[in-house]
Amino acid sequence: MAEAQGTRAVDPSLVLLTVEEAARRLRIGRTTCFKLVRAGEIESVMVGRLRRVPPDALRTYVSELRRRPAEAA
């Protein structure tokens, strides 16, 4: 089947994700995801010159978000 424009299926068995794949799983923009990675809010590792995100780092990030008190509107 043809993939939807601009999206690719992400294999759930992948050990490491690209930052773009992590952004798609979180349903956020890639620029936002790169900022979160650079700030250390989302754990990442270097494999040679490549930045990769462990899938469990996304669960950890979301858990941390859920623990934070809601910001005043």
Backbone as JSON Lines, residues from 0, in Angstrom:
{"i":0,"aa":"M","n":[0.84,-1.19,0.0],"ca":[0.0,0.0,0.0],"c":[0.88,1.24,0.0]}
{"i":1,"aa":"A","n":[0.37,2.29,-0.57],"ca":[1.1,3.56,-0.59],"c":[1.05,4.21,0.78]}
{"i":2,"aa":"E","n":[2.17,4.83,1.16],"ca":[2.22,5.53,2.44],"c":[1.6,6.91,2.3]}
{"i":3,"aa":"A","n":[1.05,7.4,3.38],"ca":[0.5,8.75,3.37],"c":[1.62,9.73,3.11]}
{"i":4,"aa":"Q","n":[1.32,10.8,2.43],"ca":[2.32,11.79,2.08],"c":[2.99,12.37,3.32]}
{"i":5,"aa":"G","n":[4.33,12.3,3.37],"ca":[5.08,12.88,4.46],"c":[5.17,12.01,5.71]}
{"i":6,"aa":"T","n":[4.6,10.81,5.67],"ca":[4.7,9.92,6.84],"c":[5.27,8.58,6.41]}
{"i":7,"aa":"R","n":[5.97,7.96,7.35],"ca":[6.48,6.62,7.13],"c":[6.14,5.8,8.36]}
{"i":8,"aa":"A","n":[5.83,4.53,8.13],"ca":[5.57,3.65,9.26],"c":[6.88,3.44,10.0]}
{"i":9,"aa":"V","n":[6.83,3.48,11.32],"ca":[8.01,3.27,12.14],"c":[7.92,1.87,12.74]}
{"i":10,"aa":"D","n":[8.94,1.08,12.52],"ca":[9.01,-0.27,13.04],"c":[9.1,-0.22,14.57]}
{"i":11,"aa":"P","n":[8.13,-0.78,15.29],"ca":[8.15,-0.71,16.75],"c":[9.29,-1.49,17.39]}
{"i":12,"aa":"S","n":[9.96,-2.34,16.61],"ca":[11.06,-3.13,17.17],"c":[12.42,-2.43,17.05]}
{"i":13,"aa":"L","n":[12.45,-1.23,16.5],"ca":[13.72,-0.53,16.35],"c":[14.34,-0.25,17.72]}
{"i":14,"aa":"V","n":[15.64,-0.43,17.82],"ca":[16.35,-0.21,19.07],"c":[16.62,1.28,19.26]}
{"i":15,"aa":"L","n":[16.93,1.99,18.19],"ca":[17.18,3.43,18.24],"c":[16.4,4.11,17.13]}
{"i":16,"aa":"L","n":[15.93,5.31,17.41],"ca":[15.17,6.1,16.44],"c":[15.96,7.33,16.03]}
{"i":17,"aa":"T","n":[15.73,7.81,14.83],"ca":[16.25,9.11,14.46],"c":[15.44,10.16,15.21]}
{"i":18,"aa":"V","n":[15.93,11.38,15.28],"ca":[15.18,12.44,15.95],"c":[13.87,12.68,15.2]}
{"i":19,"aa":"E","n":[13.89,12.56,13.9],"ca":[12.67,12.74,13.11],"c":[11.64,11.67,13.44]}
{"i":20,"aa":"E","n":[12.08,10.41,13.59],"ca":[11.15,9.33,13.96],"c":[10.59,9.56,15.36]}
{"i":21,"aa":"A","n":[11.44,10.03,16.27],"ca":[10.98,10.34,17.63],"c":[9.92,11.45,17.58]}
{"i":22,"aa":"A","n":[10.16,12.46,16.76],"ca":[9.2,13.57,16.63],"c":[7.86,13.05,16.1]}
{"i":23,"aa":"R","n":[7.9,12.16,15.12],"ca":[6.66,11.6,14.58],"c":[5.91,10.81,15.64]}
{"i":24,"aa":"R","n":[6.64,10.04,16.45],"ca":[5.97,9.25,17.5],"c":[5.33,10.17,18.54]}
{"i":25,"aa":"L","n":[5.98,11.29,18.84],"ca":[5.43,12.24,19.81],"c":[4.39,13.17,19.19]}
{"i":26,"aa":"R","n":[4.3,13.16,17.86],"ca":[3.39,14.04,17.12],"c":[3.74,15.5,17.36]}
{"i":27,"aa":"I","n":[5.06,15.78,17.31],"ca":[5.55,17.16,17.41],"c":[6.44,17.43,16.21]}
{"i":28,"aa":"G","n":[6.78,18.67,15.99],"ca":[7.65,19.04,14.89],"c":[9.08,18.6,15.13]}
{"i":29,"aa":"R","n":[9.82,18.38,14.04],"ca":[11.21,17.92,14.18],"c":[12.07,18.98,14.85]}
{"i":30,"aa":"T","n":[11.82,20.26,14.57],"ca":[12.59,21.34,15.19],"c":[12.38,21.33,16.7]}
{"i":31,"aa":"T","n":[11.14,21.17,17.13],"ca":[10.84,21.09,18.57],"c":[11.54,19.9,19.19]}
{"i":32,"aa":"C","n":[11.52,18.78,18.51],"ca":[12.15,17.57,19.02],"c":[13.66,17.77,19.14]}
{"i":33,"aa":"F","n":[14.28,18.37,18.14],"ca":[15.72,18.65,18.21],"c":[16.03,19.56,19.4]}
{"i":34,"aa":"K","n":[15.18,20.56,19.65],"ca":[15.39,21.45,20.8],"c":[15.31,20.69,22.11]}
{"i":35,"aa":"L","n":[14.34,19.79,22.23],"ca":[14.19,18.99,23.44],"c":[15.39,18.06,23.64]}
{"i":36,"aa":"V","n":[15.9,17.51,22.56],"ca":[17.08,16.64,22.63],"c":[18.29,17.47,23.07]}
{"i":37,"aa":"R","n":[18.48,18.63,22.43],"ca":[19.63,19.49,22.79],"c":[19.56,19.95,24.23]}
{"i":38,"aa":"A","n":[18.35,20.21,24.74],"ca":[18.18,20.66,26.11],"c":[18.3,19.52,27.11]}
{"i":39,"aa":"G","n":[18.37,18.29,26.62],"ca":[18.49,17.13,27.5],"c":[17.17,16.65,28.07]}
{"i":40,"aa":"E","n":[16.06,17.21,27.58],"ca":[14.75,16.77,28.06],"c":[14.37,15.41,27.5]}
{"i":41,"aa":"I","n":[14.87,15.11,26.3],"ca":[14.71,13.79,25.72],"c":[16.11,13.2,25.6]}
{"i":42,"aa":"E","n":[16.3,12.04,26.22],"ca":[17.61,11.38,26.19],"c":[17.96,10.97,24.76]}
{"i":43,"aa":"S","n":[19.23,11.12,24.42],"ca":[19.7,10.67,23.11],"c":[21.13,10.17,23.27]}
{"i":44,"aa":"V","n":[21.57,9.44,22.26],"ca":[22.94,8.91,22.24],"c":[23.55,9.21,20.89]}
{"i":45,"aa":"M","n":[24.87,9.24,20.87],"ca":[25.59,9.41,19.61],"c":[26.07,8.04,19.14]}
{"i":46,"aa":"V","n":[25.84,7.74,17.88],"ca":[26.37,6.54,17.24],"c":[27.24,7.06,16.11]}
{"i":47,"aa":"G","n":[28.54,7.13,16.38],"ca":[29.43,7.81,15.43],"c":[29.06,9.28,15.44]}
{"i":48,"aa":"R","n":[28.69,9.78,14.27],"ca":[28.28,11.19,14.16],"c":[26.76,11.35,14.15]}
{"i":49,"aa":"L","n":[26.04,10.25,14.35],"ca":[24.59,10.27,14.26],"c":[23.95,10.35,15.64]}
{"i":50,"aa":"R","n":[22.95,11.21,15.78],"ca":[22.2,11.34,17.03],"c":[21.0,10.41,16.95]}
{"i":51,"aa":"R","n":[20.82,9.56,17.96],"ca":[19.7,8.62,18.0],"c":[19.0,8.68,19.35]}
{"i":52,"aa":"V","n":[17.71,8.34,19.35],"ca":[16.87,8.4,20.54],"c":[16.37,6.99,20.86]}
{"i":53,"aa":"P","n":[16.66,6.49,22.08],"ca":[16.08,5.2,22.47],"c":[14.57,5.34,22.64]}
{"i":54,"aa":"P","n":[13.78,4.39,22.15],"ca":[12.32,4.51,22.27],"c":[11.83,4.7,23.7]}
{"i":55,"aa":"D","n":[12.5,4.07,24.68],"ca":[12.04,4.23,26.06],"c":[12.27,5.65,26.57]}
{"i":56,"aa":"A","n":[13.16,6.41,25.93],"ca":[13.37,7.82,26.31],"c":[12.11,8.64,26.04]}
{"i":57,"aa":"L","n":[11.33,8.23,25.04],"ca":[10.08,8.95,24.74],"c":[9.06,8.7,25.84]}
{"i":58,"aa":"R","n":[8.98,7.45,26.31],"ca":[8.06,7.14,27.41],"c":[8.46,7.9,28.67]}
{"i":59,"aa":"T","n":[9.76,7.96,28.93],"ca":[10.26,8.69,30.1],"c":[9.9,10.17,30.0]}
{"i":60,"aa":"Y","n":[10.1,10.76,28.82],"ca":[9.79,12.17,28.61],"c":[8.3,12.44,28.86]}
{"i":61,"aa":"V","n":[7.44,11.59,28.31],"ca":[5.99,11.78,28.49],"c":[5.62,11.6,29.96]}
{"i":62,"aa":"S","n":[6.23,10.64,30.63],"ca":[5.96,10.45,32.07],"c":[6.33,11.69,32.86]}
{"i":63,"aa":"E","n":[7.47,12.29,32.52],"ca":[7.9,13.52,33.19],"c":[6.92,14.65,32.92]}
{"i":64,"aa":"L","n":[6.43,14.75,31.71],"ca":[5.44,15.78,31.38],"c":[4.18,15.61,32.23]}
{"i":65,"aa":"R","n":[3.77,14.37,32.42],"ca":[2.55,14.1,33.18],"c":[2.72,14.41,34.66]}
{"i":66,"aa":"R","n":[3.95,14.35,35.16],"ca":[4.2,14.64,36.57],"c":[4.29,16.14,36.86]}
{"i":67,"aa":"R","n":[4.61,16.93,35.84],"ca":[4.74,18.37,36.05],"c":[3.37,18.97,36.33]}
{"i":68,"aa":"P","n":[3.34,19.95,37.24],"ca":[2.05,20.62,37.48],"c":[1.63,21.39,36.22]}
{"i":69,"aa":"A","n":[0.34,21.43,36.01],"ca":[-0.17,22.15,34.85],"c":[0.2,23.63,34.99]}
{"i":70,"aa":"E","n":[0.7,24.19,33.9],"ca":[1.06,25.61,33.91],"c":[-0.21,26.45,33.86]}
{"i":71,"aa":"A","n":[-0.16,27.59,34.51],"ca":[-1.32,28.49,34.51],"c":[-1.62,28.96,33.09]}
{"i":72,"aa":"A","n":[-2.86,28.99,32.74],"ca":[-3.28,29.38,31.39],"c":[-3.29,30.87,31.24]}
